[in-house]
Amino acid sequence: MLYQKFVKQTHTKTQKTHRLFALIAFIGLFFYQHLAHSQQYVIVDSENGDRFTGTWRGSTETHFEIEYQGQILRLPLMGHTLSFTSDIANVPDRTAAKHYRNGLTLLELGLPELAQQRFEAALEEFPRYPAAHYQLGLRYKANDDNANALERFRSVAILDAANFDLVPHFRELGDTALADGAYAEAVDNYQLILTYYPEHESVPGLSYITGFLLVEQLKNDDAGLVLLESARQQYPNMSSHEKAFFLIGKLQAKIGQLETALYTLQGFIMRYPMSEWVYEARLVRAEVNLELGKTAEAGNEAAEVREMSVDETIRERAKQILDQTRWTVYTKAEGLPDNHIQAIAADGTRLWVGTPNGVMLFETNFNNWIPIDKVPQLINNATEEIPDVRAIAANSKEVWVGTRAQGTIHYNKLTGEIQTYSLVDGFPAWVKDIKMDDTDIWFATDNGVVRKIRGTDDPPLVYTRQLSFIPVDNIETLLLMPTTVWGASADGEIITFDREIEEWDPQPHRFTEIEEGTTIVGFDTAADQMLFTWYNTAEKTNGYFRADLDGLNGKSTTLDTGIDDENDLKRIYIRGILDNSPIVPNQNQTGAVETPDPPTSEFSPETELVAEEVPPPPPTPLVLWIATNSSFYTYHTRPDEWENITTPKIELGDLIIHALIVANNRAWIATNNGLATTDIR
């Protein structure tokens, strides 16, 4: 070890011993002259007790030379003890040096515990004593106290790495930690080698190993990327170069260096076309192109990978990317007043969009996206401040816009008139949902349900617990049926209003199929069936409920389980339409068999019983669209088929969904980072 360059001459009474130490000194000093990388200082301790420090100039078999106070001194090896350091600040005082020499003597006498006490005393006297740190490191390592050994060796490296060969120690400690799964400790040891011994022969391999550990085990992408990029450039012929090349491109994509990632991954694919990571590299390129808005490039890359790879995991990822290419995301760049979309409503081929910065209208026919400014400006200027839009309902004659803190705004398409309803008119400030039919317009608010009857000039009716028998006040969403109004509160209670007798059921509605603690998110109807979505915080599950229009004959389906994030848990929305696709007969289904007419005899009880037990016809087949923060599902109730289409990957943060509609052969999803749409055909 380089530490052997420290020449220790023990004061003895025999000339023979002096000659032996002189020989050791010469060998050590000769070795030192060839390995020193920078100017070295020598501490000379004489047998008579004198001590002085100078700059090392060289040696012969019998003498050595130092530069001391501007003069070159030539002194005999015999009778002097020499110690070396690369930093004059590390020269210990006499007391510390005496403790250290006594520690060495105790080691030679086979008394390591007492020697350890002397080395510790030396450090108490002089903390910057590399040799004392080193001896203690050896002692800790011998006792399998690797943590303390590492800290002592680290101190040596910091103080005087040039005079100690610590590489074997750091490597052994690092390999032991790696085998034990202590990855941070292993990286700590390896990085000390890379930092203080950059020319060592183990550095090329360790650079790759350490980079892989930083990225794959410690998830320190920034540090791992820097190290792997350096290793790839300096040591391109190592076997680890292939994996590092791929990981660099993947990390660049992850941290947002998109164009650089495309270039790196293309270089990797060209250099290693048969690599085990080549398909994954192409998928990362597809994802990057998707983020850059290059949908065609992303789709082509993913389609080729899905066709070529036999790995089902790779094929599924390719499918998810292909699903992503089906989506278009509109943001402020396309004319939206805000990227945070809180409400959407279809109006023929036009689309109303509600944001915290007002409402906007767009023409979407033939996949166009054309802003229509005039009417939205009238609505946005109808209140003192730009409305925070939370709900929209529209038909061929009118548009209703619900806000937070500013009531609701009505736009009459036939007359062009704008009218507002606010607290001054006895209207709750926060409107969360609006539903209307030919008879009424209903508003779900934070303070009850509001009903405006068509064909009258009467003020709206406000249903609250104080004014009526409505069970709860804070209502999130509504559903209008011919004879019933359904509502869901912020606490998950289901309320109903009988439109024939015009009374609220004083008790919240309960479904035996829905567990206690379930919260309702939203309603919809399709053909002859009612749909609503739910979540259960305690069970960490969400799903949907499908029943007859009167709420009977229902069935609850759990969709996702084990969801810890409540935001992901409660963001689930459903829409359904009649499934008009042709029925494909089962290949195993046998054809109809003609049955002869029964004989003209009386009906038997058994025949009558069989006729009574014929099951009712199945519900009308539907196609259901279900959107969550992570996935977009389609479910065909006939023939019971699911498809999971990944929701659009939107930059600028995690996806949070606020609304879903299906109109004009497109699904529209309102999110916190834009309005996403896909063709559902």
NORHU-V410359 format. One record per pair of residues at least 24 apart in sequence whose ideal C-beta (glycine too) atoms are under 8 Angstrom apart, sorted by sequence separation. I is the first residue (numbers start at 0). J is the second residue. If there is no record, write none. Layout:
# NORHU-V410359
i: <I I>
j: <J J>
This chain:
# NORHU-V410359
i: <3 4 41 114 148 206 260 335 374 404 406 470 514 524 539 649 32 96 129 334 403 404 447 469 491 628 629 4 32 95 98 129 132 165 166 186 224 241 244 245 261 278 297 298 382 402 403 407 446 448 491 493 628 649 3 4 95 111 145 165 185 186 203 206 207 223 224 244 260 261 297 334 381 402 403 445 446 447 491 541 628 55 106 140 206 211 357 358 402 445 490 491 540 541 543 628 647 29 95 99 102 129 245 278 295 356 357 401 445 448 536 539 542 627 646 4 28 91 94 95 111 129 133 145 165 166 182 203 207 220 224 241 249 257 278 294 358 378 401 444 541 543 626 647 43 94 99 103 127 145 165 170 186 203 208 211 245 249 252 282 289 356 357 401 443 513 46 92 99 102 136 140 207 211 214 248 278 285 355 378 401 443 487 512 536 1 25 45 46 91 92 95 98 129 166 193 204 207 210 220 221 241 257 258 355 358 377 425 426 443 470 487 626 644 24 25 45 91 129 182 183 203 220 242 245 249 252 257 279 282 286 289 334 354 399 424 425 427 443 462 468 469 470 487 510 534 25 28 44 52 99 149 156 160 166 170 177 182 204 207 211 241 245 248 252 278 282 285 289 333 353 407 424 426 442 468 470 487 534 624 631 10 25 43 44 91 95 160 207 210 214 334 353 374 381 399 425 441 448 467 468 470 471 510 43 44 91 333 353 382 468 470 485 534 624 631 43 44 52 89 146 149 153 156 282 353 377 381 441 448 533 42 88 89 145 149 152 156 329 378 382 420 532 21 41 42 89 91 351 377 389 390 439 510 532 626 41 42 389 390 392 394 399 401 462 512 532 41 42 351 358 389 390 391 392 432 491 508 512 513 531 577 578 624 626 40 50 390 392 431 432 434 436 441 443 476 510 512 530 577 578 39 40 431 432 433 434 435 475 476 478 480 485 487 530 577 578 39 40 84 431 432 434 475 476 477 478 510 530 576 577 39 40 50 341 342 475 476 478 575 576 631 633 38 40 341 342 344 346 351 353 528 575 37 42 82 341 342 343 344 345 346 347 392 448 575 42 342 344 346 480 520 525 526 574 575 40 520 523 525 573 574 25 478 518 520 521 523 524 525 526 573 24 31 44 346 390 520 521 523 525 573 28 390 478 572 573 42 344 571 572 21 571 580 582 583 624 21 571 24 570 578 570 578 18 342 578 17 438 567 17 567 566 567 485 483 558 8 480 559 89 558 8 89 559 8 9 547 8 86 7 8 86 545 6 85 558 6 7 84 5 6 85 5 85 5 84 545 4 83 543 543 572 570 574 576 541 570 572 573 574 570 572 574 566 528 9 527 528 545 527 574 7 526 528 530 532 9 526 7 525 525 39 39 37 5 36 35 2 2 5 4 1 2 1 2 1 2 0 1 0 0 364 363 363 322 350 338 342 343 345 348 341 342 344 340 341 343 345 350 352 340 345 325 328 326 326 328 322 323 345 352 322 323 343 323 319 343 342 341 340 340 340 343 339 338 339 340 338 340 338 335 335 330 330 328 329 330 328 329 328 329 328 329 327 328 326 327 326 327 326 325 325 290 289 290 286>
j: <27 28 65 138 172 230 284 359 398 428 430 494 538 548 563 673 57 121 154 359 428 429 472 494 516 653 654 30 58 121 124 155 158 191 192 212 250 267 270 271 287 304 323 324 408 428 429 433 472 474 517 519 654 675 30 31 122 138 172 192 212 213 230 233 234 250 251 271 287 288 324 361 408 429 430 472 473 474 518 568 655 83 134 168 234 239 385 386 430 473 518 519 568 569 571 656 675 58 124 128 131 158 274 307 324 385 386 430 474 477 565 568 571 656 675 34 58 121 124 125 141 159 163 175 195 196 212 233 237 250 254 271 279 287 308 324 388 408 431 474 571 573 656 677 74 125 130 134 158 176 196 201 217 234 239 242 276 280 283 313 320 387 388 432 474 544 78 124 131 134 168 172 239 243 246 280 310 317 387 410 433 475 519 544 568 34 58 78 79 124 125 128 131 162 199 226 237 240 243 253 254 274 290 291 388 391 410 458 459 476 503 520 659 677 58 59 79 125 163 216 217 237 254 276 279 283 286 291 313 316 320 323 368 388 433 458 459 461 477 496 502 503 504 521 544 568 60 63 79 87 134 184 191 195 201 205 212 217 239 242 246 276 280 283 287 313 317 320 324 368 388 442 459 461 477 503 505 522 569 659 666 46 61 79 80 127 131 196 243 246 250 370 389 410 417 435 461 477 484 503 504 506 507 546 80 81 128 370 390 419 505 507 522 571 661 668 81 82 90 127 184 187 191 194 320 391 415 419 479 486 571 81 127 128 184 188 191 195 368 417 421 459 571 61 81 82 129 131 391 417 429 430 479 550 572 666 82 83 430 431 433 435 440 442 503 553 573 83 84 393 400 431 432 433 434 474 533 550 554 555 573 619 620 666 668 83 93 433 435 474 475 477 479 484 486 519 553 555 573 620 621 83 84 475 476 477 478 479 519 520 522 524 529 531 574 621 622 84 85 129 476 477 479 520 521 522 523 555 575 621 622 85 86 96 387 388 521 522 524 621 622 677 679 85 87 388 389 391 393 398 400 575 622 85 90 130 389 390 391 392 393 394 395 440 496 623 91 391 393 395 529 569 574 575 623 624 90 570 573 575 623 624 76 529 569 571 572 574 575 576 577 624 76 83 96 398 442 572 573 575 577 625 81 443 531 625 626 96 398 625 626 76 626 635 637 638 679 77 627 81 627 635 628 636 77 401 637 77 498 627 78 628 628 629 550 549 625 76 548 627 158 627 78 159 629 79 80 618 80 158 80 81 159 618 80 159 632 81 82 159 81 82 161 82 162 83 162 623 83 162 623 625 656 655 659 661 627 656 658 659 660 657 659 661 655 618 100 618 619 636 619 666 100 619 621 623 625 104 621 103 621 623 161 162 161 130 161 161 130 133 162 162 161 162 162 163 163 164 163 164 164 167 663 663 665 631 662 651 657 658 660 663 657 658 660 657 658 660 662 667 669 658 663 644 647 646 647 649 644 645 667 674 645 647 667 648 645 669 669 669 669 670 671 674 671 671 672 673 672 674 673 673 674 672 673 672 673 674 673 674 674 675 675 676 675 676 675 676 676 677 677 677 678 648 648 650 648>
